[in-house]
């Protein structure tokens, strides 16, 4: 049949020197081919390798869960090379079908898997190599300096080439896995690994997902100039998942079932399989009567879609058919590895296997590291459509037992609640081990782990408003701020109110950069930072560099400037640098301080707003002092503006009209200020306010009498004298307007 194709584009799951080509024939057969440009340097023609193939007819039937196969005729295929290279749009007789191409374990192509990071910033390790990144080219791990000059760089960052003292160099030559399937061995391309740095920054794991092979490098040995010794300290094969646990150089490994080592390769690698699609045609919607369009498939983490009858014996699942979670620890040497010749900087020692709370009932399918170990388990008895309305994925958290004398797997116990959620794409912890961010189907949910409690603080939808189906690419905490990336956007999330015992957390999100340009959704007009239009293609977070945020994309490394005052305030407050953040308040115009105060209060920095925002009105200042109990600042306001200024706020509010007519305001602001001051023992200030009311004459006698009545509760002798001074000199006009005055004068005093 006639074939149409789209050729010559890059993909985040493949090395940068690889080009992909997609072909589709009239019958709807889709082919994905890849060619390695390194083989073309000799001037000879290169032959493309067919990486995967799929049938659109079978994809639609699987996606829509129908009994019959639809008739599909394909006419054209297209992809946006600069914005989203993972989306293939196929024009068919049913409409436009979008096929999302992403890397899955075993070399299959499907939807939902996260691409591998092509770059890693070594600055997170605290080394003196400065402005540089670590990247992988085939099997070579390289250190590449960046051409960054000045502060707050913005846009694409190139690799430094004109400095002869700073040139790219190979810091490690990776070896392929010991055991590989023949179909993987004959590939001309080696897919890049996932960079997994240890929490303390001493080690870096290269996890080759496709080969199920991991290598751990000692960072100091790798980055030392002129190093002649191999920095690898540990490696292993037949690993389904890898993660770091805690800050004691402990890592967890997810092993396949023991029975599958006996020639069963269904878990070590899969054959070419068909992907899944997202259908955007109105004609195809007729097939989706009972199909949930928003569900997110995680076929790369769902290992057990079905189980053979031999899995169970006498109603109990056999251990040989269940994956196991092993813990290992890196034991470092006392001297530097380079000084000891060929001795490695550390050696890995097994400390046992985790005793899972679910036992053999729910086999583990994924691991997430951090201060606590998160194990995702799946109930094989339930399908992906959630028969009883509950998720078939279970998340258990494990931590080292308090007071444990020995660091072994037996001392890791279950902690926190059991979460029945869909398999999360990410589980990220902050530097303090208190905040945990889980991403499920485009939503990020923030939890707080403290004193054996696991409390949900809030959640929000990620991505730009125009994204129909959000796919999260990366998630990372940097100094108290959460940065998230989707296929074409980078955004940050600021936290506030974390010290509130009620569990209420204020979340504010800003889209820093987007391939679609600025959005039109702003909470504070003229104050929020504008979205930078950058050509982002599957960005991943690297870290800070010279006042900007570095992200890695298919098209190279980009810097997103964080020089906007609101972003600086959020970043500094999140890191706990309140004094440095207050200096940036001067960069914002005073006429925007009212909106700025709302942002600062949500960040837990109301005191900074009261003391440094010069554009705030007196009413706002007093309101903040009343809400947050800033007594010293309230005394300063009373002494500066006096009773006259506070009464002007009371009488300047006007009349509010509701559906039932004019509405009266609550208590006088002057009375509220006096009540708070009395409650904090500032009797002399309230006495001063009463004398000021007396000096104003009859128009302030009612406020004077209320203030003296408040003083009666804490200082009755002095308050009685003041009350006599309030009511002794009154006219008949005042008696008619305030009938309480003669009553107090004639019958009480």
FILUMVEX-102510 format. One record per atom (N, C-alpha, C): x, y, z. Coordinates in steps of 0.05 Angstrom, whole numbers, plus 5000, padded with zeros to 4 digits. Atoms other than C-alpha are relative to their C-alpha. Example, Ala and Ser with C-alpha at 12.3 -4.5 7.8 and 13.67 -1.06 7.14 Angstrom:
BEGIN
501849765000524649105156501850245000498449764999527349795143498550225014
END
This chain:
BEGIN
501749765000500050005000501850255000498549765000502350724990500950085029498949934974506750975047500550305002499349724994507251675077501850005025498050004978512751865126500550285009498949754989515452405170502849925010497350094995523052375175501650225013498049814990528752695212499250165024500549854975526652875282501249855023498850124976529552745351497849945021501950084980526152425410501449985027498649994974527552495485501049735010499150264990528451745496502449904985497850095015533951695445502350205002497749814999541051995443499650224979500349775018541852665409501049954972499050055027545652375351498349804984501850185014539751945331497750154987502349895014534352115280497949794998502250195002527551795279498450064975501749985024522951665220497549835005502550144996515651475224498749964972501350075025512051125167497349885006502750124998504750935158499049944972501250075026501450565101497050045001502949945002494350615077498349825018501450184983492250015119500250075029499749924972494250375183502249875015497750124987500750005198502150225004498149794992505450475235502749885007497350094995512950375235501750235010498249804989518150745276502949904996497350085007525350715250501950215012498049834988531751005279502649954986497350025013538651145249501950155018497849884984545151305286501850164981498449835017548651895254503049965004497150064996555351675284501049814979499250195020555351115232500350134972499949875027554751625175502450184997497749825002561252005189502049914979498150095020565051565141499150074971500949925027560951835083498249794987501750215011557251175071497250045008502949994993549751105072499549835024500750144976546650875136497249874997502550145001541150365143498450045025501749964977535350525189499149745012500950234986533350025241497150035010502849994992526049875253499849955030500150024970525050015327497449885010502650104991517649875335498050034978502249985020511349775296497449955015502650034987503949795312497950034978502349985017497249735279497950195012501949814989492450325287497349875006502550144995486549855282500049865027499850144974488949445342500350205022499749804979490950075380497350125008502649884994483950375374498249795014501650214987480649715393500949975029499150034973485049665454499450245017500549764985484150385474497150035007502849974996476650385466498749765013501050244988475849685494497449904987502350095015471149465439500449714991499950285008469448765415500849974971499450015029470148925341502250204993497949835009475849235303499050204980501049795019474449905269501649994974498749995026476249995196501550274998498349765000482050485192501550014973498549945024484950795129501750265005498249784994491051255139500750144974499349835024492651835091502550165004497749834996498052255123500949985029498950004973502552325184501750255004498649754995505652935217500850015030499249954973509553135280501250285001498949734996511553815308502949965010497250074993519153765309501150185022498849824981520254355355498550015027501649974976514554345405499649735014500650254987512553625418500649774981499150215019516453075382499049735009501050264992512952525421497249954989502850025010506152655387500149974970500350055028504852355319497050034993502849965009498452605285499649854974500650165023495652105235497350074990502649945013490152325187498849744989501350245008485251755177497150064992502849975007478151635154498350045025501449954975476051675228500650275011499249754990479252345237503050005007497149984993485952565266500449835026499450174977488852035313502850095010497449924988494452255360501349765014498550224989499551725376502450125016497849904983504151895435502249785001497850185001510951575427501950075023498249964978515151485490501349735007498550254996520250985515498949845023501050184979518050385555502249795005498150224995522049825588499849794979499950225019524249305540500050094971499849905027524349755479497350044986502649955013516849795466499450305001500849725002513550455448497150015010502749974989507450675488499750275012500749744988504251245525500750015029499949964971505951525593502749975013497450034987513151335606501550264999498549754999517851895626502649974985497550025015523752045581502450025019497649994984530751975606501350284998498649745001534652605625502649974985497650015016540252745576502350155013497949844987544053225622499649995030500149984971545653285695502050225009498349784990548453895731501749905023498350094977554453705775500150215022500049804979553454355814498549915025501550104977548553975858501849855020498250154983554453595886501950185016498349814986557954225910502949994991497350005010564054115866500850274990499049745009568554675843500250014969499850005029567554505769498150224989501549765007562455075767498049954978502149995020558455205704500549784979499650235017558254515672497749805004502050214998553753915660501349744993499250275006554453165655498049894980501850115020551652835593501049724992499450275009551652145561499849994970499950045029553551995489500649704995499750295002552351265474500949885027499050124975556650925528501950185015498149824988560951525544498650205017501049804982559551965604501950244999498249775005562252665590499450235019500349744986563453305629500350224980500049795020561753915587499650275013500349734988562954635608498050174984502149835012557555155593501150284995499349735007558455825560498050195013501849834985555056235614501650255010498749754992556956965625497950185013501849814986553957475673497949865017502150104982547957405718497449984985502650045010540957175702500049944970500250075029542256845634497349904992502650085010536256705591500249904972499950115027535256275530501949764999498450245004539455715501502950055009497349994990546155565533501749804984498350175017551655285488502349895017497650124988557554845507502450174994497749835003563955235518502149854982498150125019568855095460502550174996497749835007573555695455502150025023498149994978577055595522501549735000498550255002582755095516500449875027499750124974583054995591497449875010502550114993575754805595498749874975501150155023573954275544498649755009501550254993569253685543501949775002498350234996572353055569498349765010501350254991570252335581500849945028499450074972569752175655499349715006500550294995567151465649499149874974500850165023566250935596498349775010501850204990560150515611500249744984500050265013559949775597497149904997502850105004553649445568499449785021500950204981549648975611501249724993498850265004552348275621498249824983501950175014546047935596498050184985501849855017542248235538498649824981501450155020536947955493501150054973498949965027539047855421498850244986501349785015534048365396501150275010498849754990537348895441502950024991497250005008544348685423500450104971499749925028543248805348499250284994500849725005540749515358502550164995497849815005545250065331500150235019500249774982543250545386499749895028500350064972544050505461498650235013501749794989538650885497501450125025498749884977541151385550498849915026501050094974540451215624498650225015501149804981536851565681502150075020498149904980541251995725498650005027501150024973539851835798502150065021497949934981544452225845499149925028500650074972544852005918499350265015500849754985541852485970502350165010497749854990548652665999501950094979498449905023551552785930502749864996497450135003557352295937500049804976500150215021554951785885497950074979501849965022551351785819499449734987500850265012547351195792499250054971500950015028546651075717498349754997501950225002540450655710499149974971500750055028539850375640497449845000502650124997532450235640499549794979500550195022532249885573501649745004498450244996537849405593499749885028500450094973535649335666502749965014497350014991542749485686500750275013499449764986545349985737503050015006497249954993552250285751500150245019499749794980554150715811502850114998497449875003559751225803500550175025499149824979563651585857500650274987500049755014562752315838502850135002497449874997569352585866502149874982498150145017573352055830499450064971500749955028569552175765500850284991499649735008570452925764502950105005497249924995577852935785501550014974498449975025582353195730502349805000497850185003587352695704499649745015500550254985583952115740500449764981499450245016586351445714498749755010501350244989582050985756497050014995502950025006575050745743498450095024501649904977569951105787497749825008502250184994564950535786500549855026499850134974563650255855498149765003501950224999557749785842498449994974501650045024553549505786498349755004501750244998548148985775498249994976501750055023543648685722497449875009502650114994536548425718498650155023501249834980533949015758497650144987502449875011526849265747499850295008500149734991527549905788502250055020497849924983532650295828499250275014500449754986532150845881501950025024498449954975536251165938498150035023501749984976533551126009501750135022498649874978535651606064502650134991497549875006542351946068502549855010497850174991546651356090501149834977499150155023548351126019498749734997501650255003542950596020498350024975501750005024539450405955498449744999501950225002533649945939499949904971500150135027533249455881497549834999502350175005527049135852500849784982499250235015528848445829497549864988502150165011524548025782499649745016500450254985521547375809502249804994497950205003526546815819499449814977500850205020522646355772500650114972499649885026523646855715503050004992497250025008531246775717500549744984499750265014530146075688499050014972500749995028529646285616497550154993502449855006523246695623500850294997499149725005524647375592497750194998502349825002517747675599500450255017499649764983520248135654502650144994497549875005527348265631499850184975500349835024525348535563497649894985502450085015519148525520500650024971499849985029518548415447498650254990501249775011516148945400497049985004502850014993509249115425498650254990501549785011503749585405499650205022500449794981502850255438497150065004502749904996496750625460499850284989500449755014493751255431498150175015502049814990489751865449498450094976501649945023484051955401498750275003501149734999481952665385498050054978501949965022476952555329497249975010502850024991469552675337498749754990501250245010468052075294500649765017499350234983471851605340498750015027501349984974468251865401497549825003502350194999462451405382500849745013499050254988466850835406500450025030499249954973467851155474497650055019502449964984461051085507500649975030499450054972463650795572503050025007497149984996470950975566500850265013499149764987474251465613502350124985498049895019478051925567502450105015497849884985482452225622501849805014498450184984485451585649502849994988497249995007492951525647501249725003499050274999496050855630502949995008497350044991502350625665500849714994499450285007503749995626502949935006497350074995511150055639500549935029499750084972510049975714498249785008501950224993504349475713501249744989498650245009508448845710498149764997501750245000502948345726497250084990502749965010497048445680498349755004501350254995495347715691502149815012498150184988498347145728499249714994500750285006498846405711498949865025501250154979495445885752502149905020497950094982502045655780501050205020499249804981502846315816498949935028501250064975498346045871500049705006500150274991498745405911498649995026501750014976493445245962499150275009501049734994490945965956502150205008497849824992497746265973501950044976498349945023501946615920502849915006497450114997508646285909502150225000497949794999514746705929501750014975498350015023518446475867498950174977501349855022513446855823499550295008500549734990513547515863502650155000497549844998518748075855500750055029499149954972522848235916501650265000498749744996525748885943502449955019497550044985533048855966501250275007498649764992536849386004503049945000497150024999544349505995501150265010498849764989549049996027502950014989497349955009555450306001501850065024498149964978561150256051502550134988497749855011566450786036502649935014497450044989573850726047500950255014499149774984577651186094501750204984498349835017582451456041498850044973501049955026581351725972500649774981499650235018580551215917502550034982497749955018585851535873502749955015497650044985590951475929500549715007499750294994589650735937500349834976499650165025591050535866497349924988502450115013585650085838497749955019502150054981581650045902497750204995502449835005574550315892499550175025500649824978572050885935498049895019502050124983566550455963499349724989500950265008563749755961497249965009502950044993556449525961499749745016500550234983554049056015497049975004502850054997547148736018499350005030500950004972543348876083497249875003502450164997537348426068497850094981502349945017530548436035497850115018502249884986524648856056497749815004502450164995518848486089497650184994502149835009513048796051497549965017502450014984506648956089497949834986502150155015502348666033500849714996499150285003506548026034500149924971500150105028505647615971497450064987502749955012498547855959500250204978499849785020500348505923503050014992497250005007506948425885500950294994499049735005511349055882500550044970499649935028511749405814501850244996498449765004515550055826501150095027498749894976520150395876500550304996499449714999520851125895501650055026498249964978526451365940499450265014500249764983527451935990500749935028499650074971527651956066498649745007501550254997522551396064499949854973500350165024522050826015497149964993502750035009515650825975499949764980500350245016513650145946497250004988502650025013508050125895499349714994500850285005504249465893497450014985502450025016498749235848498549745007501850234995492848775861499449874974500550125026492848285802497149914997502750095002485648085818498150224989501649785011483148775794501250094974499149905026483549045724500550295002499349715001485649735703497650185000502449845001478449965698498750045027500949964972477449945774497149905003502750124999471549465782498350125022501649904977469449715851500350305004499749714997471150445839502650085015497549944985477850395878502349934982497650055016484850405850501149735007498750264995488449745842502950035007497349954991495050065861500050095029499849944972497250115933502950105005497449894993502950545960500549965030499150044972506550336024502750155004497549864994512050746058501449855023498350144981517750436097502350185009497849844989522850766142501449845021498450144980528250566190498750035028501250004973525550376259501450195018498649824982526850926310501549855022498350134980532450726357501349744991498850255010534850166312503150025003497250004996541949976330501649934975498650105024543649666263498450074975501349935025542149886192499749754983500750245015538849266163497250024989502750005012532749126121497949915020501950094980529448786180499150235018500849774983529349446217498550214985501849825015525449796162497149915004502850064993518149826183498250184984502049845014511850086152499350245016500649754987510250806168497950154983502049845014504651286151497649834991502450145009498051106117500649834975500050145025496750636060498450154980501449835020494951035998499149824977501250145022490250725948499750204977499949815022492151135887501049864975498850095025493851035814503050025003497150014998501150875804501150284993499049735005504551555811502350004980497749975018509251795757502550095015497849904984513552145809499350005030500249984971514652135884502650145009497749834994519352705904499850115028499849904973521652925973501750255000498449764997524453595995502549945016497450054987531253696027499749935029500350064972528553656098498649735005501450254996524753006086497350035013502649954989518253336108497850004980502049975021514553486044500449784979500050215021512752945993498050084979501649935023510053085924499549754983500850235017506252545886498550114975501249915025504252635813498449764989501750205011498352235787498250134979501749905021495052375720500050304997499849715004497553085715499550175024500449864975495753275786502349955019497950034980501053405839498650045027501149994973499053265912502350025019498049954981503153525969499249885027500450124974503753126034502250105019498149944979507153286100500449775018499350234982510652736139501450115024498949894975511852936211498949845024500850144975511752536276498149774993501650235008509051906241497250074990502549925012503452306210500550074970499849955029502152366135497550154992502449825003497552956121500250124972500149875026495353196053499650305003500149714997496653946047498550144977501449885023493654085978500949874974499350115026493853915904499250214979500749825022493554265837500749864974499650115027493454115762502450144988497649905012500054205727499650064970500149945028501454465657498650264994501449765009498755035616497149964997502950045003491255165611499249894974500850105026491354985538500649704996499350285003494154275550497549835006502350174997488553775540500649765019499250234984492153185571502950055009497449924989497953355617501749755005498150204995504052915617502450125014497949884984509053085672502649864993497450105008516353005652501949985023498050004978520253195714498850165023500949884975519253415786502450015019497649984983524453685834499650225020499949804980524854055900502850125000497449864998530354585902499750225021500049804978531154965968497250095007502749944990523854935988498150084978501849945023520955085918499849754983500550235017517854545875499850094971500049945029519354575800499049764985501250225016515254165751500250074971499949975029515754065676498149814987501550175018510953805625501449994973498750035025512253685552501050264988499249745012512654425534500050235020500249784981512254815600501949945024498650014975516354955662498650185020501449834981512955205725501149945028499150024972514455315799497650025018502150004980510155205861501350095026499149894974511155625924498149905022501650104978508855375992499950225022500449824977506255766052498249885021501650114978503255616119500749725008499250274993507254986130500149965030500050024970507655136205497250005012502850004990500055156211499349725008500750264989497854586255497449894988502650095012491054566219500449844974499550155025494454266158499250164975500749845023492454846112502650114988497649905014497855006060499150164976500649825022497655576011501949944977498450065024500055375941499650214979500149815022501655875887501849904978498650115022503855655818500450224978499449825022507156055762501349854977498750135023508755815692502350184991497649845006515856055680500650024971499450005028516655855608498249804986501850175015512355535554500550034971499749995029512955355481497650134987502449885012505955635471499950305006500049724995507856335496498550075026501349914975504856755553497049925000502950054995498056565582498750255009501649764993492457045599498849975027501250054974490956775669501950115021498449884979493757225724498250085023501549944976491457325795500350295008499449724993494758005807500950144975499349875025494658445745502450185004497649834999501458755732502149915020498150094980504858375788501249734994499150275006505357655765502150014978498050015021511457475722498849894974501050095026510157385648501449734993499050265009511156695617501950054977498049965021517556675575499449804977500450185023516456395505502649874992497650155006521855865497499249744986500550255015522255265450500849775018499450214982521854735503498949744990500950265009521454005483500949795021499550194978520953515542502250105018498049904982524753945592500249855026499550114974527853665655501750205016498849804983530354065715502949925006497250054993537854125725500750145027499349864976538654665779500350294995499549725002540455385793502750054987497449915011545955745755499950304995499749715004547656485761497350145001502649874997540656685783497949904980502050115019537056265730499649705005500650294998533955575726500849874975499150155024537455095679498249764996501650245008533154575642501349874976499050165022535254025595497749934982502150065020531253935531501349844977499050145024531953545466501750194983498649805016534354185433502450125014497749904985539754315485499250105027500449904973540354675551499050284999501149744999536155285566500150115028500149864974536455795622497550185001502549854996530056105649500750205023499349804980531356765685498050015022501749964976528656845755500450275012499449734990530157585760497550165007502449864993522857785769499850025030500149974970521958065840498249805014501850194987516057615855501249725001498750265000519956995835502349995020497849984981525957225876498949985028501150014974521557335936499149715007500950274995518356645930502349815005497850194997524956285921501550055026498549944976528456645978498449945025501650074977522656566026499749705003500150294998522055836009502649875011497550104990529455746025500650105028499749904973528556116091501750255003498449765000532556736072498250255000501949784998527657256098501350274997498749745001532657816106500850074971499349955028535057746034497650054983502549965016527957706008498950295005501049744994526158366042501350224983498649805017531258735999498650024973501349995026527258555937497350145001502549864999521058905963500250284988499649745012524059565940499850004970500150015030524059315868497250004989502850005009516459295866498850285007501249734998512659945856498150005024501849994977508960185919497149984994502850035007502360205882499149714996500750295002502759445876500549855026499550134975504259315949497649875013502450144989497059135965499849724990499950275011497358545917502449845009497750144990504358385940499649905028500550084973502058356012498449735001501550255001497057805994501949764994498150225006502757395963501849945023498250044977507257506024498549865023501550134979501757306072499649704994500350295007500656656034502649855002497450134996508156526040500850005030499349994971507956636116501950225007498249774996511657306111498450255004501749764995506257786136501650215015498449804985511258116183501750164982498449855019515658306125498350204985501749815014509758626090499350235018500749794982507759026152502350205004497749844993514759286164501450134976498449905023517359406093498450084976501649925023511559516045499050285006500749724995511060276044497550094986502349925015505260285996497449915012502550104988500159976044498550225013501849814987494260366069500049955030500250034971493160476144498149785007502050214994487060016142501349734996498750265005491259446112502049945021498050054980496859546162498749925027501350074974492059536222498749724997501350275004488358926192502149785003497950204997494958546187500949975029499250024972496858726258498049865017502150144985490158486284499949714994500250285008490257836245502449845010497650154994497457636260501350085027499049944973498457966328502650155001497649844999503958466312499550245019500749804980503258866376501850254999498149785001509559286371499550184976500649845024507959506300497350145003502649874995500759656322500350255018499549774982503260106378501350234984498849805017507560476327498050154983502149885017501560596282498250185017501749844983497360856341501550265007498549764993502861336361500550184976499549845024504061556289497550144990502449895012496961656264498050105021501849914979493261736330497149914996502950075002485761676342498850134975501249865023484362176287500349834974499550165024487561736233498449755000501550264999484161096257497050064996502949935004477261446260499450074971500449945028478261686189499649744984500450265013478760956168497249905005502750084993472260806205497950154984502049845014468461376174500450034970499549995028471561296106499149754985500850255013468660606092497550044984502549965014462060876067497949805009502250184993455660466066499949774979500350245017455259756038497149934996502850065007448759566003499949714991500450275008446658846000497249954989502650075012440458485975497750095019502049914981436758706038500250295007499849724995438759426034502750075013497549924988444159826071500849825023498950174980448759426116501950155017498249874981452359656178502549835003497550144995459659486189500049905029499750124974461959106250501050215020498949824979465559406310501950204988498149805008469560036303502849905000497250095001476759936282501650115024498749894976478860386340499549825024500750174978475259926389501649734998498650255004478459306359503050035007497249954993485459616365500350015030499849974971484259806438499649735014500450264987481659106455502549824998497650175003487858766426502250115017497849894983492559246462499549935029500550074972489059126528500549715005499550294997489358376517503049935002497150044999496958446511501450185020498849854978497958896572500950284993499249735008498859566535497850205010502049834988494359956584500650304995499349715003498160616577499350104972500849915028496860636501497050054998502949965000489460546512499250255016500449764985489561096565500550254982499349785018492861546514497850044979502149995020487461376463497450135011502349884987481961566513500350315002499549714998485162256525499850134973500349895027485562366450497150034992502949985006478162216444498750235015501149784985476662716499500850274988499149755012480763246464498550064973501449955024476763146400497250125005502549884994470463376435497749814999502450174999463263116433499949794978500350195022464162756366501449735006498650244994468762236398499349905028500750084973465162156465499149715001501050285000461861496446502449815000497750185000468661176429501550025026498649974974471661466493498649835021501450154980466161146535500449694996499650285005467060466501502849915008497350074992474560486511500349995031499850014971473760656585498549765011501350254991468860086593501749764997498150225003474159626566502250015021498049974979479159916615499049915027501150074974474459766673500749715007499550294995476059016665502949955009497250054993483659096674501150215019498949794983484659756711497650175009502649874993478059956746500450285013499749744986480760536789500550234980499349795020483860936732497750034980502249995019478160746685497650155011502349864989472961026733500450304999499449725002476461706734499650094971500349925028476661716658497150004992502950005007469361526653498650245011501249764989467462096699500750254982499249775018471362576653498549994974501450035026467662296593497150115003502949954999460462396619499350265015500849774984460963016664499350244984500549765016461063546610498649924974501650075023455463366562497750204998502249825005450163786530497549844995502550145006442863626518500049884973499950125027444363506445501449735000498650254998449362976463498449795015501750194985444462666512497949884982502050115018439262596457501349814979498750175019444362296409501149755012498950224986447661846460498649975027501650024975442361676513501449855023498650154980447361226549501750185018498349824985451561816572498750105026501349914975446462126621499449775019500550234983444761426646502449935017497550064985451961296666500650225020499349774982452861996695498250015024501949954978446462016737499549765018500850244984445461296760502349815007497850194995452060916755502350135016497849864986457361416775499050165024
END
